[in-house]
Amino acid sequence: MCMERSAAHSLIKGAFASVSKHIARILVEVNSDEFGAEQVVLANRDGRLVRTHHLAVEPRTPDGVSYSFIDFVTDPPPHMPPEVLAEIPDEVRADPVAVLNYPELHRMLKTHLGTYDDFPMDEGLICESDHPDALLDGPLARARTAELYGVAVVDLSARVYAFFEAIPAFADWWAALGIERFRGAPDAILGQTAR
């Protein structure tokens, strides 16, 4: 089953709850054009949805720092609690690109960029990739995802990271999984199956 573009949590969870015994996997793509794109592969594990692969692409500096983080630091939202900003080192507040000097902070920020983070990772999976777009990727994540779609892991070894300027953003990834790209409103796509 595939859904793409503007697929909301409530739509996914509602549809899954009513037909979970018929669904082995769900691939969601949200493309926000120049603001970025996100894709997540969800697997049905005994009636529970878990992530096996997850990418979130954002416009970034050539060094790999997201512009949304830079905006957050230089122009914090008015409702932001002061203690949140206080946790950011002074060097980063003075120059947000300096976050690269704090690998753990940069990795932590990266893990909270996705819309679908509330779906847990599949058992035993961690993000093994340092690529800035990867929220859950690596050899084991790709092997689990390949198994879900019945494709060879080698097919997923090519570039599967999106360029946010490209439409459709994740065309290479869909092709590697052998999925036809569906178009239409999410409620129409709910009735379509992949492979």
Secondary structure, DSSP 8 states (H G I E B T S, - for coil): -EEESS--HHHHHHHHHHHGGG-SEEEEEEE-GGG-EEEEEEEEETTEEEEEEEEEE--B-TTS-BHHHHHHHHS--TT--HHHHHTS-HHHHH-GGGGGG-HHHHHHHHHT--TTTTS-B-TT-------TTEEE-SHHHHHHHHHHHT--GGGGSS-----TTSSSTTHHHHHHHT-----S-HHHHTT----
